[in-house]
Amino acid sequence: MLEEIGLTPDEEELYRCLVRANTARAGELAQRLGRPRAEVVDRLDALRDKGLVLPTGPEPDAPLRPLAPDVPLGEALLRRQSALEEARAAVSRLAEDYRAGMRRHDAAHLVEVVTGARALRERLRELQNGAREEVLWFCRANPLAMPGPENVEEFDALARGVRYRAIYERAMLLEPGALADVERGVHAGEQARVLDRLPVRLAVVDGRTAVCPLVPDRDGGEPTAAVIGRSQLLDALVALFESHWLMATPLGTPADRAATGYQPDGDEARLLSLFVAGVPDKSIASQLGVSRRTVQRRLADLMAAAGVDTRPGLAFQAARRGWI
């Protein structure tokens, strides 16, 4: 069972025997296991080298005691996991290189059609796992394949230095828990912006692969998406994202807000994010779990803190001061 992290079955058997005995000499262990003493001594030396066994005294035949396996075997396990993660990312990159090569020689490979929410979800995960530089998202309401809380691959990619830029449709912020999920991504390093409406769902990885649905949401049934390789079509989708990025309203990080004097608390920052995105007071109240009157009072307090007496002035000052 532990052979994958460097402990042979015979060494594992000997270590378990010593754990049961608590302390024992090599001869006693050989007798218990029915093995030649020389063989047991060799395996004990191997266990000592691996940090699992320690003599209780300086004499040659001193009793031995087992050491806790967590640190030595845990380090080996972490190295194994790290190697597997690197191999998985390499396979993803190799698969993408393969597809790119096929597209260069066969136009039929330029667009790959993926059908079904499960298959689309796995493809999005595969692409993010292989991302090296940047991932772009158009995030519309009611995700077809991968709701935000399920996208753990984003946090893994952010941790290894991949840049994420996401534009969220205003209606998406009205979904239960959506704003908290967006804030979690922003806190981890995602750059997020908000627009009233997005034309399509879209993901672009490293400027080399895009995923875009082929049928409108209202058609129902299983989602069908195109996976598009390097081409003028991909260039057009990247340009579409960049044009909408320039128009969208930024959602700042906590660090951004911390550098600007007065700071709204967590609830006020969420309220401002919804307010600047154009969400009506009634919907803000529903999202925050408060009354409409409370939303209006808090906005009035924020206008006073910003030194303005109009809502457009509050939106401008909130963006200028990094409150959102």
Phi, psi and chi 1 to 4 in degrees:
 res  aa     phi    psi   chi1   chi2   chi3   chi4
   1 MET       -  -35.9 -175.2 -178.2  -59.6      -
   2 LEU   -99.0    8.9  -60.1  176.5      -      -
   3 GLU   -64.3  -29.0 -163.7  166.6    8.0      -
   4 GLU   -64.4  -22.8  -70.8  -66.9  -32.6      -
   5 ILE  -113.8   24.2   54.2  173.6      -      -
   6 GLY    99.2    8.3      -      -      -      -
   7 LEU  -112.9  114.6 -159.8   65.1      -      -
   8 THR   -69.6  160.3   68.6      -      -      -
   9 PRO   -57.2  -40.1  -27.1   35.5      -      -
  10 ASP   -66.2  -39.0  -70.9  -23.0      -      -
  11 GLU   -68.2  -38.3  -69.9  168.7   -7.4      -
  12 GLU   -63.9  -42.4 -178.9 -179.6   -8.9      -
  13 GLU   -60.9  -43.4  179.4 -171.3   34.9      -
  14 LEU   -67.0  -42.1  176.7   57.3      -      -
  15 TYR   -63.1  -42.9  177.1   75.0      -      -
  16 ARG   -63.1  -37.5  -69.5 -178.8 -177.5  -82.7
  17 CYS   -63.6  -41.5 -178.2      -      -      -
  18 LEU   -69.5  -35.6 -176.9   56.5      -      -
  19 VAL   -61.7  -42.7  167.2      -      -      -
  20 ARG   -65.6  -36.1  -71.9 -167.6  -66.0  -91.3
  21 ALA   -81.9  -20.3      -      -      -      -
  22 ASN    75.0  -58.6 -168.7   25.6      -      -
  23 THR  -137.7  145.1   58.1      -      -      -
  24 ALA  -166.5  154.1      -      -      -      -
  25 ARG   -88.2  163.9  -71.1 -178.6  168.4   83.9
  26 ALA   -57.7  -41.5      -      -      -      -
  27 GLY   -63.1  -39.5      -      -      -      -
  28 GLU   -65.3  -40.7  -64.3  170.1   -6.8      -
  29 LEU   -66.5  -39.4  -67.6  168.6      -      -
  30 ALA   -61.2  -39.4      -      -      -      -
  31 GLN   -67.8  -43.1 -174.7  175.9    5.3      -
  32 ARG   -64.1  -37.4  -69.8 -171.7 -178.8 -156.3
  33 LEU   -89.6  -11.7  -66.3  171.1      -      -
  34 GLY    67.6   36.0      -      -      -      -
  35 ARG  -119.0  155.4  -59.1  -69.2  179.5   89.3
  36 PRO   -59.2  142.5  -22.5   32.9      -      -
  37 ARG   -60.9  -42.2 -172.7  179.5 -173.1  -78.8
  38 ALA   -60.1  -38.5      -      -      -      -
  39 GLU   -65.0  -42.0  179.2 -177.5  -49.4      -
  40 VAL   -66.2  -40.2  169.7      -      -      -
  41 VAL   -60.6  -43.8  168.7      -      -      -
  42 ASP   -59.5  -42.0  -72.0  -17.3      -      -
  43 ARG   -71.6  -33.1  -70.9  178.1 -173.3  151.3
  44 LEU   -65.2  -38.9  -75.2  169.8      -      -
  45 ASP   -60.9  -40.5  -71.7  -18.9      -      -
  46 ALA   -64.7  -39.8      -      -      -      -
  47 LEU   -67.4  -34.7  -69.7  173.9      -      -
  48 ARG   -64.9  -42.6  -71.7 -179.9   62.8  178.9
  49 ASP   -62.8  -28.6  -68.4  -18.7      -      -
  50 LYS   -90.9    3.8  -66.8  172.1 -177.9  177.4
  51 GLY    76.5   27.0      -      -      -      -
  52 LEU  -110.4  -12.5  -67.7  168.6      -      -
  53 VAL  -137.2  144.1  169.8      -      -      -
  54 LEU  -143.3  134.2 -169.8   68.3      -      -
  55 PRO   -67.0  150.8  -15.1   27.9      -      -
  56 THR   -87.4   -7.9   57.6      -      -      -
  57 GLY  -157.9  175.3      -      -      -      -
  58 PRO   -81.3  -18.2   28.0  -33.5      -      -
  59 GLU   -66.4  149.5   57.3  -87.4   17.1      -
  60 PRO   -56.1  -38.5  -24.1   33.9      -      -
  61 ASP  -105.5   32.5 -163.8   33.8      -      -
  62 ALA   -66.1  147.4      -      -      -      -
  63 PRO   -58.6  151.6  -22.4   32.5      -      -
  64 LEU  -110.2  151.1  -60.0  125.7      -      -
  65 ARG  -129.8  149.3   63.4 -177.8  178.3   86.5
  66 PRO   -80.5  148.8   30.0  -34.0      -      -
  67 LEU  -103.6  156.1  -64.0  175.8      -      -
  68 ALA   -59.6  137.2      -      -      -      -
  69 PRO   -82.8  -10.2   30.9  -35.1      -      -
  70 ASP   -57.1  -49.7  -49.1   57.1      -      -
  71 VAL   -71.4  -55.7  173.1      -      -      -
  72 PRO   -64.1  -44.6   20.3  -32.3      -      -
  73 LEU   -77.0  -30.3  -64.1 -174.9      -      -
  74 GLY   -64.6  -40.5      -      -      -      -
  75 GLU   -63.1  -41.7  -70.3  176.7   -7.9      -
  76 ALA   -64.1  -38.4      -      -      -      -
  77 LEU   -65.6  -41.5 -177.9   59.5      -      -
  78 LEU   -63.8  -39.6  -73.9  174.6      -      -
  79 ARG   -63.0  -39.6  -73.1 -165.4  -62.5  -88.2
  80 ARG   -65.1  -44.1  178.6   71.8  174.0  173.7
  81 GLN   -63.4  -41.8  -72.3  175.9  -28.5      -
  82 SER   -61.8  -42.2  177.7      -      -      -
  83 ALA   -64.4  -38.4      -      -      -      -
  84 LEU   -66.6  -40.0  -73.1  172.8      -      -
  85 GLU   -62.6  -43.2  -75.4  -63.5  -49.1      -
  86 GLU   -64.4  -39.8  -68.8  175.5    1.1      -
  87 ALA   -66.2  -40.1      -      -      -      -
  88 ARG   -63.7  -43.2  177.8 -178.1   49.8   73.2
  89 ALA   -64.6  -37.6      -      -      -      -
  90 ALA   -65.8  -38.9      -      -      -      -
  91 VAL   -64.7  -40.7  168.3      -      -      -
  92 SER   -62.1  -43.1  -65.9      -      -      -
  93 ARG   -66.5  -39.9  -69.2 -166.7  -65.3  -91.3
  94 LEU   -64.1  -41.1 -173.8   60.1      -      -
  95 ALA   -62.7  -38.9      -      -      -      -
  96 GLU   -69.0  -38.7 -159.3   53.7   42.4      -
  97 ASP   -62.5  -38.0  -70.4  -17.0      -      -
  98 TYR   -62.0  -46.8  165.8   79.6      -      -
  99 ARG   -63.5  -39.9  -64.6 -174.2 -173.4   99.2
 100 ALA   -62.6  -41.3      -      -      -      -
 101 GLY   -63.9  -40.4      -      -      -      -
 102 MET   -65.0  -37.3  -66.2  -61.4  -68.0      -
 103 ARG   -66.2  -34.1  -73.7 -168.6  -67.3  -93.7
 104 ARG   -66.1  -29.5  -78.4 -166.3  -64.9  -88.7
 105 HIS  -105.6  -11.2  -62.0  -73.1      -      -
 106 ASP  -147.4  111.8 -174.2  -11.3      -      -
 107 ALA   -60.9  -23.0      -      -      -      -
 108 ALA   -65.3  -19.3      -      -      -      -
 109 HIS   -91.9    2.0  -71.1   84.1      -      -
 110 LEU   -64.2  -40.3  178.2   61.5      -      -
 111 VAL  -123.8  124.0  176.3      -      -      -
 112 GLU  -106.5  132.8  173.3 -169.5   -7.5      -
 113 VAL   -98.1  127.0  176.8      -      -      -
 114 VAL  -115.2  126.9  178.3      -      -      -
 115 THR  -118.5  133.7  -58.4      -      -      -
 116 GLY   102.7  140.7      -      -      -      -
 117 ALA   -61.6  -40.7      -      -      -      -
 118 ARG   -65.8  -46.2 -178.3  175.3  179.5 -179.9
 119 ALA   -64.2  -38.7      -      -      -      -
 120 LEU   -67.1  -40.6 -179.1   54.0      -      -
 121 ARG   -60.3  -45.2 -173.4 -177.8  -53.5  117.4
 122 GLU   -65.0  -36.4  -71.0  -55.1  -47.3      -
 123 ARG   -68.2  -39.8 -166.2   59.5 -164.6  -80.7
 124 LEU   -63.9  -38.1  -72.4  169.0      -      -
 125 ARG   -66.6  -42.9  -75.7  175.6  172.4  158.2
 126 GLU   -60.4  -44.2  174.4 -169.5  -31.3      -
 127 LEU   -65.0  -41.4  -73.0  169.0      -      -
 128 GLN   -68.6  -37.0  -69.8 -177.1   90.4      -
 129 ASN   -63.7  -29.0  -75.3  -27.2      -      -
 130 GLY   -95.0    0.5      -      -      -      -
 131 ALA   -65.3  140.6      -      -      -      -
 132 ARG  -119.1  -26.5  -72.4  170.4  -78.4 -172.3
 133 GLU  -124.7  -58.4  -62.9  175.4    3.5      -
 134 GLU  -153.7  143.0 -176.9  177.4   55.2      -
 135 VAL  -123.2  131.4  176.7      -      -      -
 136 LEU  -111.4  139.3  -48.6  176.0      -      -
 137 TRP  -131.2  136.8  -73.9  106.8      -      -
 138 PHE  -103.4  112.7  -88.7  170.9      -      -
 139 CYS  -108.7  104.6  -58.3      -      -      -
 140 ARG   -94.1  167.2  -62.0 -175.3   68.7 -178.2
 141 ALA   -65.3  155.5      -      -      -      -
 142 ASN    53.1   70.4  -56.9  -48.9      -      -
 143 PRO   -53.5  141.6  -24.4   33.3      -      -
 144 LEU   -79.2  -36.8  -63.5  178.4      -      -
 145 ALA  -128.3  -33.9      -      -      -      -
 146 MET  -138.8   92.1 -176.4 -179.8  -75.6      -
 147 PRO   -59.1  151.5  -22.4   33.3      -      -
 148 GLY   -50.0  -47.8      -      -      -      -
 149 PRO   -61.7  -21.4  -24.8   34.8      -      -
 150 GLU   -84.4  -12.1  -66.7 -175.8   11.7      -
 151 ASN   -86.4   65.2 -170.9   16.0      -      -
 152 VAL   -69.7  -20.5  -63.5      -      -      -
 153 GLU   -61.9  -29.5  -74.2   74.5   20.3      -
 154 GLU   -60.8  -43.8  173.1  176.0  -12.5      -
 155 PHE   -68.5  -35.8  -64.1   96.7      -      -
 156 ASP   -63.5  -42.6  -67.1  -20.8      -      -
 157 ALA   -67.8  -42.7      -      -      -      -
 158 LEU   -59.1  -39.7  -74.4  167.1      -      -
 159 ALA   -64.8  -28.1      -      -      -      -
 160 ARG   -97.4   13.0   64.6  174.8 -174.0  -90.6
 161 GLY    98.4    7.9      -      -      -      -
 162 VAL   -77.1  134.4  177.6      -      -      -
 163 ARG   -84.0  136.2 -177.7 -172.2 -175.3 -161.4
 164 TYR  -120.7  129.0  -91.7   71.5      -      -
 165 ARG  -124.0  123.9  -72.1 -168.0  -71.6  153.8
 166 ALA  -129.5  135.8      -      -      -      -
 167 ILE  -111.7  122.9  -55.8  176.3      -      -
 168 TYR  -103.0  137.5  -65.5   91.1      -      -
 169 GLU   -74.0  140.3 -162.1  169.2   61.1      -
 170 ARG   -53.4  -42.8 -179.2 -166.2  -59.5  175.9
 171 ALA   -60.4  -27.1      -      -      -      -
 172 MET   -66.0  -32.9 -174.4  174.0  179.4      -
 173 LEU   -68.0  -14.0  -60.6 -179.7      -      -
 174 LEU   -85.6  -11.7  -57.5  179.7      -      -
 175 GLU   -72.6  143.8  -62.7  175.0   -1.8      -
 176 PRO   -55.6  127.3  -24.9   34.3      -      -
 177 GLY    78.1   -3.1      -      -      -      -
 178 ALA   -66.0  -43.8      -      -      -      -
 179 LEU   -64.9  -41.2 -175.0   59.0      -      -
 180 ALA   -62.3  -36.8      -      -      -      -
 181 ASP   -67.5  -40.8 -175.3   57.8      -      -
 182 VAL   -63.2  -43.3  171.0      -      -      -
 183 GLU   -61.7  -36.2  -71.1  178.2  -22.5      -
 184 ARG   -63.8  -41.0 -169.2  163.3   66.3   99.9
 185 GLY   -66.5  -41.8      -      -      -      -
 186 VAL   -62.1  -42.2  170.5      -      -      -
 187 HIS   -62.1  -31.8 -176.0   75.7      -      -
 188 ALA   -81.5   -8.4      -      -      -      -
 189 GLY   124.7   -4.2      -      -      -      -
 190 GLU   -67.5  140.3  174.0 -171.0  -65.2      -
 191 GLN   -94.7  117.7  -62.6  178.2   48.1      -
 192 ALA  -120.9  141.6      -      -      -      -
 193 ARG  -136.8  165.8  -63.2 -171.7  177.4 -172.2
 194 VAL  -129.0  139.1 -179.4      -      -      -
 195 LEU  -132.1  155.6  -92.1  179.2      -      -
 196 ASP   -61.8  -40.2 -178.6   58.6      -      -
 197 ARG  -151.1  140.3  179.9   75.1  176.8  167.2
 198 LEU  -113.0  144.1  -69.4  171.9      -      -
 199 PRO   -73.8  -35.1   25.8  -34.2      -      -
 200 VAL  -149.0  168.0  -67.1      -      -      -
 201 ARG   -84.3  143.2  -57.9  177.7 -169.5  -84.3
 202 LEU  -158.5  141.4  178.2   67.7      -      -
 203 ALA  -135.9  134.1      -      -      -      -
 204 VAL  -128.8  128.1 -177.9      -      -      -
 205 VAL  -114.7  120.3  177.6      -      -      -
 206 ASP    56.4   22.3  -70.2  -21.2      -      -
 207 GLY    64.2   16.8      -      -      -      -
 208 ARG  -123.6  -18.2   55.9 -176.0  171.1   82.8
 209 THR  -143.2  133.6  -52.1      -      -      -
 210 ALA  -123.9  148.9      -      -      -      -
 211 VAL  -122.4  124.0 -180.0      -      -      -
 212 CYS  -143.5  128.4 -177.2      -      -      -
 213 PRO   -59.6  150.6  -23.8   34.5      -      -
 214 LEU  -100.2  -21.4  -69.1  174.3      -      -
 215 VAL  -123.3  149.9  -65.4      -      -      -
 216 PRO   -62.4  152.3  -19.7   31.6      -      -
 217 ASP   -57.4  -36.6  -61.5   -7.9      -      -
 218 ARG   -69.1  -13.4   61.1  179.9  178.3  -87.1
 219 ASP   -71.6  -17.5  -72.0   -0.1      -      -
 220 GLY    69.0 -171.1      -      -      -      -
 221 GLY    75.2 -172.1      -      -      -      -
 222 GLU   -70.4  137.6  -75.1  -81.1   29.1      -
 223 PRO   -68.3  145.9   24.6  -33.3      -      -
 224 THR  -127.5  126.8  -59.2      -      -      -
 225 ALA  -129.3  153.8      -      -      -      -
 226 ALA  -101.2  132.7      -      -      -      -
 227 VAL  -102.1  113.5 -179.5      -      -      -
 228 ILE  -109.6  127.2  -57.5  161.1      -      -
 229 GLY   -88.5 -174.8      -      -      -      -
 230 ARG   -58.2  123.6  -76.4 -171.0  176.5  127.4
 231 SER  -174.7  174.3   60.2      -      -      -
 232 GLN   -66.2  -29.6  -70.7 -173.2  -32.9      -
 233 LEU   -63.2  -44.0  175.6   58.0      -      -
 234 LEU   -63.4  -42.0  176.2   59.2      -      -
 235 ASP   -58.0  -39.2  -66.9  -17.9      -      -
 236 ALA   -66.5  -38.5      -      -      -      -
 237 LEU   -67.6  -39.3  -69.2  172.8      -      -
 238 VAL   -64.1  -42.3  172.3      -      -      -
 239 ALA   -62.9  -37.5      -      -      -      -
 240 LEU   -61.1  -44.3  178.2   69.3      -      -
 241 PHE   -62.2  -48.2  177.3   89.5      -      -
 242 GLU   -62.1  -37.0  -64.6  -65.6   -5.4      -
 243 SER   -66.6  -38.6   66.1      -      -      -
 244 HIS   -73.9  -31.1  -77.6   70.1      -      -
 245 TRP   -61.1  -40.7 -179.3 -102.2      -      -
 246 LEU   -66.2  -31.1  -67.3  174.5      -      -
 247 MET   -84.8  -20.1  -65.3 -174.2  -66.9      -
 248 ALA   -77.3  157.5      -      -      -      -
 249 THR   -89.4  124.5  -58.5      -      -      -
 250 PRO   -68.9  148.4  -16.9   30.3      -      -
 251 LEU  -111.3  112.0  -66.9  175.9      -      -
 252 GLY   -75.6  165.4      -      -      -      -
 253 THR   -87.5  163.1   66.1      -      -      -
 254 PRO   -56.9  -35.1  -27.8   36.5      -      -
 255 ALA   -65.8  -38.1      -      -      -      -
 256 ASP   -59.8  -45.0  -64.9  -27.6      -      -
 257 ARG   -70.0  -29.1  -64.9 -167.0  -67.1  -90.5
 258 ALA   -70.1  -16.3      -      -      -      -
 259 ALA   -97.4   14.9      -      -      -      -
 260 THR  -127.1   36.6   56.8      -      -      -
 261 GLY    74.9 -123.8      -      -      -      -
 262 TYR   -56.1  135.5  169.2   77.7      -      -
 263 GLN  -126.4  125.0  -68.6  -53.2  -47.2      -
 264 PRO   -61.3  147.6  -18.1   30.2      -      -
 265 ASP   -76.5 -176.9   60.2   24.7      -      -
 266 GLY   -57.9  -45.5      -      -      -      -
 267 ASP   -66.5  -39.6  -73.3  -17.7      -      -
 268 GLU   -66.5  -38.3  -70.9  173.0  -27.4      -
 269 ALA   -64.9  -39.8      -      -      -      -
 270 ARG   -65.6  -42.0  -77.7 -171.1  -73.0  -86.6
 271 LEU   -59.9  -45.2 -175.7  153.3      -      -
 272 LEU   -64.2  -38.7  -79.9  169.4      -      -
 273 SER   -60.3  -42.8  -65.6      -      -      -
 274 LEU   -71.1  -40.3  -66.3  167.6      -      -
 275 PHE   -62.3  -48.5  164.4   68.7      -      -
 276 VAL   -67.6  -29.1  172.6      -      -      -
 277 ALA   -74.5   -5.1      -      -      -      -
 278 GLY    90.5   15.3      -      -      -      -
 279 VAL   -74.4  133.1  177.8      -      -      -
 280 PRO   -62.6  155.0  -20.8   32.5      -      -
 281 ASP   -55.3  -42.3  -70.4    0.1      -      -
 282 LYS   -61.8  -42.3 -178.0  177.9  179.3 -179.6
 283 SER   -70.6  -36.0  -61.9      -      -      -
 284 ILE   -61.2  -44.8  -65.7  175.5      -      -
 285 ALA   -59.5  -44.2      -      -      -      -
 286 SER   -63.1  -42.3  175.5      -      -      -
 287 GLN   -65.3  -38.6  179.5   78.3   -8.1      -
 288 LEU   -89.7   -8.3  -62.0 -178.4      -      -
 289 GLY    73.2   33.4      -      -      -      -
 290 VAL  -129.5  177.8  -62.1      -      -      -
 291 SER   -83.3  160.9   69.2      -      -      -
 292 ARG   -62.3  -36.6 -175.6  176.0  178.9  179.8
 293 ARG   -63.2  -38.6 -175.1 -175.6  -63.9  -88.0
 294 THR   -64.3  -40.4  -62.1      -      -      -
 295 VAL   -60.5  -45.9  169.2      -      -      -
 296 GLN   -64.5  -38.9  -66.5  169.5  -19.2      -
 297 ARG   -65.8  -42.2  176.9  177.6   54.7   78.2
 298 ARG   -67.2  -35.6  -71.4 -179.2  179.3  176.6
 299 LEU   -66.4  -38.0  -74.1  171.6      -      -
 300 ALA   -64.0  -40.3      -      -      -      -
 301 ASP   -63.9  -38.7  -69.0  -18.0      -      -
 302 LEU   -70.0  -36.1  -73.5  165.7      -      -
 303 MET   -62.6  -39.6  -77.3 -169.9  -75.9      -
 304 ALA   -65.1  -41.4      -      -      -      -
 305 ALA   -65.6  -32.3      -      -      -      -
 306 ALA   -86.1   -9.2      -      -      -      -
 307 GLY    74.9   31.2      -      -      -      -
 308 VAL  -128.2  164.2  -62.3      -      -      -
 309 ASP  -125.0   14.1   55.2    8.8      -      -
 310 THR  -132.7  156.4   65.1      -      -      -
 311 ARG   -68.1  -42.2  -71.5 -166.3  169.9 -161.1
 312 PRO   -58.4  -36.8  -26.8   36.4      -      -
 313 GLY   -64.7  -38.0      -      -      -      -
 314 LEU   -64.4  -43.1  174.0   60.3      -      -
 315 ALA   -60.4  -42.4      -      -      -      -
 316 PHE   -65.1  -47.4  173.6   77.6      -      -
 317 GLN   -67.7  -36.2  -70.7  -63.9  -31.5      -
 318 ALA   -62.4  -41.2      -      -      -      -
 319 ALA   -70.0  -42.3      -      -      -      -
 320 ARG   -65.3  -38.2 -172.0  178.5   70.8   83.2
 321 ARG   -89.6    1.0  -60.8 -177.4 -174.7 -154.5
 322 GLY    72.4   29.6      -      -      -      -
 323 TRP   -79.0  -12.1  -72.8   -0.6      -      -
 324 ILE  -126.0      -   54.6  174.3      -      -
